[in-house]
Each structure stands twice: as structure tokens, then as C-alpha cells.
Amino acid sequence: MAIDKELLEILACPKCKGPIELQEDGKGLTCDTCRLRYRIEDDIPIMLIDEAEEI
């Protein structure tokens, strides 16, 4: 199951409050401004700055 499109429209990067995009593989959300990747586990985005990976 993928993340709902309506949810993606309202989600924002917790660090800069900018837009985020779903990665092509569907395993994470990326913020191009902060260069951070937020992983998705069991169809739930983990939107914690401390848990994000730098890209």
C-alpha cells in the first residue's frame, strides 16, 4: 500500500516547513531544501528530524 496522495499534499518538512516528495521506490520522503530523507515504515512516514538521513 502506498501513501495517500492527499496525505502527501499536506505533509511538509519538519525542519524547514517546505515541500517534500515521495521517492520513486516509495521507501522515503525527501526534502530538496534541507537535503534530508525521511523513511517510511509500514506505510507510515517517520517525520522526525533526528531520524532523517542526509542525502
N, CA, C and O atoms as a Maestro MAE file, in Angstrom:
{
 s_m_m2io_version
 :::
 2.0.0
}

f_m_ct {
 s_m_title
 :::
 protein
 m_atom[220] {
  # First column is atom index #
  i_m_mmod_type
  r_m_x_coord
  r_m_y_coord
  r_m_z_coord
  i_m_residue_number
  s_m_chain_name
  s_m_pdb_residue_name
  s_m_pdb_atom_name
  i_m_atomic_number
  :::
  1 25 0.848 -1.183 0.000 1 A "MET " " N  " 7
  2 3 0.000 0.000 0.000 1 A "MET " " CA " 6
  3 2 0.888 1.240 0.000 1 A "MET " " C  " 6
  4 15 1.882 1.303 0.724 1 A "MET " " O  " 8
  5 25 0.529 2.205 -0.801 2 A "ALA " " N  " 7
  6 3 1.300 3.441 -0.905 2 A "ALA " " CA " 6
  7 2 0.679 4.532 -0.034 2 A "ALA " " C  " 6
  8 15 -0.456 4.413 0.428 2 A "ALA " " O  " 8
  9 25 1.437 5.571 0.172 3 A "ILE " " N  " 7
  10 3 0.933 6.718 0.935 3 A "ILE " " CA " 6
  11 2 -0.130 7.431 0.108 3 A "ILE " " C  " 6
  12 15 0.027 7.613 -1.099 3 A "ILE " " O  " 8
  13 25 -1.195 7.824 0.760 4 A "ASP " " N  " 7
  14 3 -2.307 8.503 0.117 4 A "ASP " " CA " 6
  15 2 -1.852 9.845 -0.471 4 A "ASP " " C  " 6
  16 15 -1.093 10.575 0.166 4 A "ASP " " O  " 8
  17 25 -2.310 10.165 -1.671 5 A "LYS " " N  " 7
  18 3 -1.924 11.422 -2.331 5 A "LYS " " CA " 6
  19 2 -2.370 12.640 -1.533 5 A "LYS " " C  " 6
  20 15 -1.672 13.654 -1.505 5 A "LYS " " O  " 8
  21 25 -3.523 12.548 -0.888 6 A "GLU " " N  " 7
  22 3 -3.999 13.672 -0.072 6 A "GLU " " CA " 6
  23 2 -3.073 13.916 1.116 6 A "GLU " " C  " 6
  24 15 -2.841 15.063 1.499 6 A "GLU " " O  " 8
  25 25 -2.551 12.851 1.692 7 A "LEU " " N  " 7
  26 3 -1.602 12.994 2.802 7 A "LEU " " CA " 6
  27 2 -0.315 13.653 2.315 7 A "LEU " " C  " 6
  28 15 0.229 14.528 2.989 7 A "LEU " " O  " 8
  29 25 0.168 13.239 1.158 8 A "LEU " " N  " 7
  30 3 1.388 13.838 0.609 8 A "LEU " " CA " 6
  31 2 1.228 15.334 0.368 8 A "LEU " " C  " 6
  32 15 2.185 16.092 0.523 8 A "LEU " " O  " 8
  33 25 0.032 15.763 -0.006 9 A "GLU " " N  " 7
  34 3 -0.203 17.181 -0.271 9 A "GLU " " CA " 6
  35 2 -0.115 18.036 0.986 9 A "GLU " " C  " 6
  36 15 0.244 19.211 0.905 9 A "GLU " " O  " 8
  37 25 -0.434 17.471 2.143 10 A "ILE " " N  " 7
  38 3 -0.409 18.273 3.368 10 A "ILE " " CA " 6
  39 2 0.870 18.106 4.184 10 A "ILE " " C  " 6
  40 15 1.150 18.916 5.068 10 A "ILE " " O  " 8
  41 25 1.648 17.063 3.896 11 A "LEU " " N  " 7
  42 3 2.906 16.867 4.621 11 A "LEU " " CA " 6
  43 2 3.940 17.910 4.214 11 A "LEU " " C  " 6
  44 15 4.010 18.315 3.054 11 A "LEU " " O  " 8
  45 25 4.734 18.336 5.183 12 A "ALA " " N  " 7
  46 3 5.817 19.296 4.936 12 A "ALA " " CA " 6
  47 2 7.040 18.854 5.729 12 A "ALA " " C  " 6
  48 15 6.926 18.115 6.708 12 A "ALA " " O  " 8
  49 25 8.188 19.306 5.303 13 A "CYS " " N  " 7
  50 3 9.426 19.007 6.014 13 A "CYS " " CA " 6
  51 2 9.342 19.619 7.415 13 A "CYS " " C  " 6
  52 15 9.052 20.808 7.550 13 A "CYS " " O  " 8
  53 25 9.592 18.824 8.457 14 A "PRO " " N  " 7
  54 3 9.513 19.361 9.815 14 A "PRO " " CA " 6
  55 2 10.619 20.367 10.137 14 A "PRO " " C  " 6
  56 15 10.494 21.141 11.086 14 A "PRO " " O  " 8
  57 25 11.688 20.359 9.361 15 A "LYS " " N  " 7
  58 3 12.799 21.268 9.636 15 A "LYS " " CA " 6
  59 2 12.567 22.642 9.009 15 A "LYS " " C  " 6
  60 15 12.658 23.659 9.696 15 A "LYS " " O  " 8
  61 25 12.267 22.677 7.702 16 A "CYS " " N  " 7
  62 3 12.140 23.967 7.017 16 A "CYS " " CA " 6
  63 2 10.698 24.318 6.646 16 A "CYS " " C  " 6
  64 15 10.425 25.418 6.164 16 A "CYS " " O  " 8
  65 25 9.787 23.387 6.870 17 A "LYS " " N  " 7
  66 3 8.362 23.543 6.531 17 A "LYS " " CA " 6
  67 2 8.127 23.624 5.030 17 A "LYS " " C  " 6
  68 15 7.071 24.078 4.589 17 A "LYS " " O  " 8
  69 25 9.108 23.185 4.241 18 A "GLY " " N  " 7
  70 3 8.995 23.197 2.787 18 A "GLY " " CA " 6
  71 2 8.361 21.923 2.262 18 A "GLY " " C  " 6
  72 15 8.041 21.019 3.033 18 A "GLY " " O  " 8
  73 25 8.180 21.852 0.953 19 A "PRO " " N  " 7
  74 3 7.557 20.673 0.345 19 A "PRO " " CA " 6
  75 2 8.473 19.452 0.378 19 A "PRO " " C  " 6
  76 15 9.699 19.562 0.361 19 A "PRO " " O  " 8
  77 25 7.837 18.296 0.426 20 A "ILE " " N  " 7
  78 3 8.567 17.035 0.365 20 A "ILE " " CA " 6
  79 2 8.015 16.214 -0.787 20 A "ILE " " C  " 6
  80 15 6.877 16.407 -1.216 20 A "ILE " " O  " 8
  81 25 8.831 15.300 -1.278 21 A "GLU " " N  " 7
  82 3 8.428 14.464 -2.404 21 A "GLU " " CA " 6
  83 2 8.649 13.001 -2.067 21 A "GLU " " C  " 6
  84 15 9.599 12.644 -1.371 21 A "GLU " " O  " 8
  85 25 7.759 12.162 -2.570 22 A "LEU " " N  " 7
  86 3 7.893 10.726 -2.407 22 A "LEU " " CA " 6
  87 2 8.988 10.227 -3.333 22 A "LEU " " C  " 6
  88 15 9.015 10.586 -4.510 22 A "LEU " " O  " 8
  89 25 9.891 9.404 -2.816 23 A "GLN " " N  " 7
  90 3 10.943 8.832 -3.636 23 A "GLN " " CA " 6
  91 2 10.328 7.831 -4.608 23 A "GLN " " C  " 6
  92 15 9.265 7.270 -4.342 23 A "GLN " " O  " 8
  93 25 10.997 7.614 -5.726 24 A "GLU " " N  " 7
  94 3 10.490 6.705 -6.748 24 A "GLU " " CA " 6
  95 2 10.277 5.297 -6.220 24 A "GLU " " C  " 6
  96 15 9.340 4.614 -6.635 24 A "GLU " " O  " 8
  97 25 11.140 4.851 -5.302 25 A "ASP " " N  " 7
  98 3 10.994 3.496 -4.768 25 A "ASP " " CA " 6
  99 2 9.914 3.403 -3.687 25 A "ASP " " C  " 6
  100 15 9.574 2.306 -3.245 25 A "ASP " " O  " 8
  101 25 9.370 4.556 -3.257 26 A "GLY " " N  " 7
  102 3 8.297 4.580 -2.274 26 A "GLY " " CA " 6
  103 2 8.750 4.298 -0.853 26 A "GLY " " C  " 6
  104 15 7.921 4.065 0.027 26 A "GLY " " O  " 8
  105 25 10.054 4.316 -0.620 27 A "LYS " " N  " 7
  106 3 10.577 3.987 0.711 27 A "LYS " " CA " 6
  107 2 10.974 5.200 1.526 27 A "LYS " " C  " 6
  108 15 11.510 5.054 2.624 27 A "LYS " " O  " 8
  109 25 10.723 6.389 1.015 28 A "GLY " " N  " 7
  110 3 11.101 7.576 1.756 28 A "GLY " " CA " 6
  111 2 10.529 8.838 1.152 28 A "GLY " " C  " 6
  112 15 10.034 8.848 0.025 28 A "GLY " " O  " 8
  113 25 10.609 9.901 1.933 29 A "LEU " " N  " 7
  114 3 10.197 11.228 1.509 29 A "LEU " " CA " 6
  115 2 11.429 12.121 1.563 29 A "LEU " " C  " 6
  116 15 12.207 12.045 2.515 29 A "LEU " " O  " 8
  117 25 11.614 12.958 0.566 30 A "THR " " N  " 7
  118 3 12.802 13.795 0.530 30 A "THR " " CA " 6
  119 2 12.442 15.271 0.529 30 A "THR " " C  " 6
  120 15 11.424 15.689 -0.023 30 A "THR " " O  " 8
  121 25 13.310 16.043 1.165 31 A "CYS " " N  " 7
  122 3 13.232 17.495 1.140 31 A "CYS " " CA " 6
  123 2 14.480 17.978 0.418 31 A "CYS " " C  " 6
  124 15 15.594 17.802 0.911 31 A "CYS " " O  " 8
  125 25 14.296 18.589 -0.753 32 A "ASP " " N  " 7
  126 3 15.437 19.069 -1.527 32 A "ASP " " CA " 6
  127 2 16.114 20.268 -0.870 32 A "ASP " " C  " 6
  128 15 17.320 20.460 -1.024 32 A "ASP " " O  " 8
  129 25 15.353 21.069 -0.144 33 A "THR " " N  " 7
  130 3 15.915 22.254 0.511 33 A "THR " " CA " 6
  131 2 16.890 21.867 1.619 33 A "THR " " C  " 6
  132 15 18.008 22.379 1.674 33 A "THR " " O  " 8
  133 25 16.470 20.972 2.493 34 A "CYS " " N  " 7
  134 3 17.295 20.546 3.621 34 A "CYS " " CA " 6
  135 2 18.222 19.394 3.263 34 A "CYS " " C  " 6
  136 15 19.138 19.072 4.020 34 A "CYS " " O  " 8
  137 25 17.985 18.770 2.111 35 A "ARG " " N  " 7
  138 3 18.739 17.588 1.678 35 A "ARG " " CA " 6
  139 2 18.614 16.465 2.707 35 A "ARG " " C  " 6
  140 15 19.600 15.838 3.092 35 A "ARG " " O  " 8
  141 25 17.354 16.227 3.149 36 A "LEU " " N  " 7
  142 3 17.064 15.178 4.108 36 A "LEU " " CA " 6
  143 2 16.096 14.167 3.516 36 A "LEU " " C  " 6
  144 15 15.264 14.498 2.672 36 A "LEU " " O  " 8
  145 25 16.225 12.914 3.980 37 A "ARG " " N  " 7
  146 3 15.326 11.833 3.578 37 A "ARG " " CA " 6
  147 2 14.674 11.283 4.836 37 A "ARG " " C  " 6
  148 15 15.346 10.899 5.793 37 A "ARG " " O  " 8
  149 25 13.345 11.255 4.809 38 A "TYR " " N  " 7
  150 3 12.567 10.685 5.907 38 A "TYR " " CA " 6
  151 2 12.062 9.333 5.448 38 A "TYR " " C  " 6
  152 15 11.398 9.243 4.416 38 A "TYR " " O  " 8
  153 25 12.365 8.270 6.201 39 A "ARG " " N  " 7
  154 3 11.981 6.932 5.768 39 A "ARG " " CA " 6
  155 2 10.500 6.672 6.025 39 A "ARG " " C  " 6
  156 15 9.854 7.357 6.818 39 A "ARG " " O  " 8
  157 25 9.989 5.672 5.336 40 A "ILE " " N  " 7
  158 3 8.612 5.231 5.502 40 A "ILE " " CA " 6
  159 2 8.660 3.792 5.986 40 A "ILE " " C  " 6
  160 15 9.267 2.936 5.342 40 A "ILE " " O  " 8
  161 25 8.018 3.522 7.122 41 A "GLU " " N  " 7
  162 3 7.958 2.173 7.681 41 A "GLU " " CA " 6
  163 2 6.501 1.763 7.822 41 A "GLU " " C  " 6
  164 15 5.709 2.472 8.442 41 A "GLU " " O  " 8
  165 25 6.150 0.630 7.252 42 A "ASP " " N  " 7
  166 3 4.774 0.120 7.314 42 A "ASP " " CA " 6
  167 2 3.767 1.174 6.865 42 A "ASP " " C  " 6
  168 15 2.716 1.349 7.481 42 A "ASP " " O  " 8
  169 25 4.105 1.871 5.782 43 A "ASP " " N  " 7
  170 3 3.267 2.918 5.188 43 A "ASP " " CA " 6
  171 2 3.073 4.131 6.091 43 A "ASP " " C  " 6
  172 15 2.131 4.899 5.897 43 A "ASP " " O  " 8
  173 25 3.956 4.314 7.081 44 A "ILE " " N  " 7
  174 3 3.883 5.468 7.975 44 A "ILE " " CA " 6
  175 2 5.170 6.272 7.832 44 A "ILE " " C  " 6
  176 15 6.254 5.748 8.090 44 A "ILE " " O  " 8
  177 25 5.067 7.541 7.422 45 A "PRO " " N  " 7
  178 3 6.277 8.359 7.319 45 A "PRO " " CA " 6
  179 2 6.818 8.714 8.707 45 A "PRO " " C  " 6
  180 15 6.071 9.145 9.585 45 A "PRO " " O  " 8
  181 25 8.121 8.528 8.887 46 A "ILE " " N  " 7
  182 3 8.791 8.863 10.148 46 A "ILE " " CA " 6
  183 2 9.359 10.280 9.972 46 A "ILE " " C  " 6
  184 15 10.463 10.459 9.458 46 A "ILE " " O  " 8
  185 25 8.595 11.265 10.403 47 A "MET " " N  " 7
  186 3 8.928 12.671 10.152 47 A "MET " " CA " 6
  187 2 9.633 13.318 11.344 47 A "MET " " C  " 6
  188 15 9.256 14.405 11.782 47 A "MET " " O  " 8
  189 25 10.649 12.648 11.861 48 A "LEU " " N  " 7
  190 3 11.449 13.170 12.963 48 A "LEU " " CA " 6
  191 2 12.789 13.632 12.411 48 A "LEU " " C  " 6
  192 15 13.464 12.879 11.711 48 A "LEU " " O  " 8
  193 25 13.176 14.855 12.719 49 A "ILE " " N  " 7
  194 3 14.423 15.407 12.209 49 A "ILE " " CA " 6
  195 2 15.615 14.555 12.639 49 A "ILE " " C  " 6
  196 15 16.531 14.327 11.849 49 A "ILE " " O  " 8
  197 25 15.606 14.087 13.881 50 A "ASP " " N  " 7
  198 3 16.706 13.265 14.396 50 A "ASP " " CA " 6
  199 2 16.809 11.919 13.685 50 A "ASP " " C  " 6
  200 15 17.883 11.316 13.670 50 A "ASP " " O  " 8
  201 25 15.719 11.437 13.097 51 A "GLU " " N  " 7
  202 3 15.700 10.146 12.410 51 A "GLU " " CA " 6
  203 2 15.985 10.279 10.915 51 A "GLU " " C  " 6
  204 15 16.149 9.268 10.232 51 A "GLU " " O  " 8
  205 25 16.045 11.502 10.397 52 A "ALA " " N  " 7
  206 3 16.241 11.727 8.959 52 A "ALA " " CA " 6
  207 2 17.666 11.413 8.553 52 A "ALA " " C  " 6
  208 15 18.596 11.508 9.354 52 A "ALA " " O  " 8
  209 25 17.819 11.031 7.271 53 A "GLU " " N  " 7
  210 3 19.138 10.752 6.702 53 A "GLU " " CA " 6
  211 2 19.522 11.882 5.750 53 A "GLU " " C  " 6
  212 15 18.680 12.378 5.001 53 A "GLU " " O  " 8
  213 25 20.770 12.281 5.777 54 A "GLU " " N  " 7
  214 3 21.245 13.293 4.828 54 A "GLU " " CA " 6
  215 2 21.409 12.663 3.453 54 A "GLU " " C  " 6
  216 15 21.836 11.515 3.329 54 A "GLU " " O  " 8
  217 25 21.061 13.435 2.411 55 A "ILE " " N  " 7
  218 3 21.236 12.933 1.042 55 A "ILE " " CA " 6
  219 2 22.182 13.829 0.285 55 A "ILE " " C  " 6
  220 15 22.462 13.581 -0.887 55 A "ILE " " O  " 8
  :::
 }
 m_bond[219] {
  # First column is bond index #
  i_m_from
  i_m_to
  i_m_order
  :::
  1 1 2 1
  2 2 3 1
  3 3 4 2
  4 3 5 1
  5 5 6 1
  6 6 7 1
  7 7 8 2
  8 7 9 1
  9 9 10 1
  10 10 11 1
  11 11 12 2
  12 11 13 1
  13 13 14 1
  14 14 15 1
  15 15 16 2
  16 15 17 1
  17 17 18 1
  18 18 19 1
  19 19 20 2
  20 19 21 1
  21 21 22 1
  22 22 23 1
  23 23 24 2
  24 23 25 1
  25 25 26 1
  26 26 27 1
  27 27 28 2
  28 27 29 1
  29 29 30 1
  30 30 31 1
  31 31 32 2
  32 31 33 1
  33 33 34 1
  34 34 35 1
  35 35 36 2
  36 35 37 1
  37 37 38 1
  38 38 39 1
  39 39 40 2
  40 39 41 1
  41 41 42 1
  42 42 43 1
  43 43 44 2
  44 43 45 1
  45 45 46 1
  46 46 47 1
  47 47 48 2
  48 47 49 1
  49 49 50 1
  50 50 51 1
  51 51 52 2
  52 51 53 1
  53 53 54 1
  54 54 55 1
  55 55 56 2
  56 55 57 1
  57 57 58 1
  58 58 59 1
  59 59 60 2
  60 59 61 1
  61 61 62 1
  62 62 63 1
  63 63 64 2
  64 63 65 1
  65 65 66 1
  66 66 67 1
  67 67 68 2
  68 67 69 1
  69 69 70 1
  70 70 71 1
  71 71 72 2
  72 71 73 1
  73 73 74 1
  74 74 75 1
  75 75 76 2
  76 75 77 1
  77 77 78 1
  78 78 79 1
  79 79 80 2
  80 79 81 1
  81 81 82 1
  82 82 83 1
  83 83 84 2
  84 83 85 1
  85 85 86 1
  86 86 87 1
  87 87 88 2
  88 87 89 1
  89 89 90 1
  90 90 91 1
  91 91 92 2
  92 91 93 1
  93 93 94 1
  94 94 95 1
  95 95 96 2
  96 95 97 1
  97 97 98 1
  98 98 99 1
  99 99 100 2
  100 99 101 1
  101 101 102 1
  102 102 103 1
  103 103 104 2
  104 103 105 1
  105 105 106 1
  106 106 107 1
  107 107 108 2
  108 107 109 1
  109 109 110 1
  110 110 111 1
  111 111 112 2
  112 111 113 1
  113 113 114 1
  114 114 115 1
  115 115 116 2
  116 115 117 1
  117 117 118 1
  118 118 119 1
  119 119 120 2
  120 119 121 1
  121 121 122 1
  122 122 123 1
  123 123 124 2
  124 123 125 1
  125 125 126 1
  126 126 127 1
  127 127 128 2
  128 127 129 1
  129 129 130 1
  130 130 131 1
  131 131 132 2
  132 131 133 1
  133 133 134 1
  134 134 135 1
  135 135 136 2
  136 135 137 1
  137 137 138 1
  138 138 139 1
  139 139 140 2
  140 139 141 1
  141 141 142 1
  142 142 143 1
  143 143 144 2
  144 143 145 1
  145 145 146 1
  146 146 147 1
  147 147 148 2
  148 147 149 1
  149 149 150 1
  150 150 151 1
  151 151 152 2
  152 151 153 1
  153 153 154 1
  154 154 155 1
  155 155 156 2
  156 155 157 1
  157 157 158 1
  158 158 159 1
  159 159 160 2
  160 159 161 1
  161 161 162 1
  162 162 163 1
  163 163 164 2
  164 163 165 1
  165 165 166 1
  166 166 167 1
  167 167 168 2
  168 167 169 1
  169 169 170 1
  170 170 171 1
  171 171 172 2
  172 171 173 1
  173 173 174 1
  174 174 175 1
  175 175 176 2
  176 175 177 1
  177 177 178 1
  178 178 179 1
  179 179 180 2
  180 179 181 1
  181 181 182 1
  182 182 183 1
  183 183 184 2
  184 183 185 1
  185 185 186 1
  186 186 187 1
  187 187 188 2
  188 187 189 1
  189 189 190 1
  190 190 191 1
  191 191 192 2
  192 191 193 1
  193 193 194 1
  194 194 195 1
  195 195 196 2
  196 195 197 1
  197 197 198 1
  198 198 199 1
  199 199 200 2
  200 199 201 1
  201 201 202 1
  202 202 203 1
  203 203 204 2
  204 203 205 1
  205 205 206 1
  206 206 207 1
  207 207 208 2
  208 207 209 1
  209 209 210 1
  210 210 211 1
  211 211 212 2
  212 211 213 1
  213 213 214 1
  214 214 215 1
  215 215 216 2
  216 215 217 1
  217 217 218 1
  218 218 219 1
  219 219 220 2
  :::
 }
}
